[in-house]
Amino acid sequence: MNWREIIETMERIGRERNAPVYQKDLSNEFEVLVSALLSTRTRDEQTHRAVERLFSVVKGPEDLLKLSEEEIEELIKPVGFHKVKARNLKRIAEIIVRDYEGKVPEEFDELLKLPGVGRKVANIVLAHMGKPAIAVDTHVHRIANRLGLVKTKKPEETEEELKKIVPKELWGKLNKAFVGFGQTVCKPLKPMCNDCPFKSFCEYFKNLKEK
């Protein structure tokens, strides 16, 4: 299994097809953290619009502190659970400014202490920092199982299995590549199997042909 080729192919296709994950370059760890938090339980297109609106006003945690929860809510609509996320974002900004000198914490356990931050969000931030981490969201979990790279039921299991088979130097690139590919080709519904370069070993495609 040539993992570098798989990841680079997915990345190229995602960019060529203008996947939402590539439509905004997030410049720092704070933007990555906020964007990842907003993306939970939310469609990619809605996340992209919310991120654009929020970052047109907010450049860092200090700016977020100047806004009320209600103002944050308006900026991040229509992401899922926008009221809860607005409250969490406000609290995260307070913690980062108070306890970390305005910088996003760099340790996994410290990130998990932030309101609303789970394994996926923490790993996305760590990967952006250049640390070895595999962030497993719905795209990564779905595609890894469809292709037959893993056979898992939960994202946490997918993360552990991928860590066993993907070269460590590629961990940080995996999430964005899989997400871009999942947004444009290996979609949740009606995947574009005829456009997929991995048909030769894809378990999902193999099962489709056998039906």
Secondary structure, DSSP 8 states (H G I E B T S, - for coil): --HHHHHHHHHHHHHHTT-GGGSS---SHHHHHHHHHHHTTS-HHHHHHHHHHHHTT-SSHHHHHTS-HHHHHHHHTTSTTHHHHHHHHHHHHHHHHHHSTTS---SHHHHHTSTT--HHHHHHHHHHTT-S-----HHHHHHHHHHTS---SSHHHHHHHHHHHS-GGGHHHHHHHHHHHHHHTS-SSS--GGG-TTTTT-HHHHHHHH-
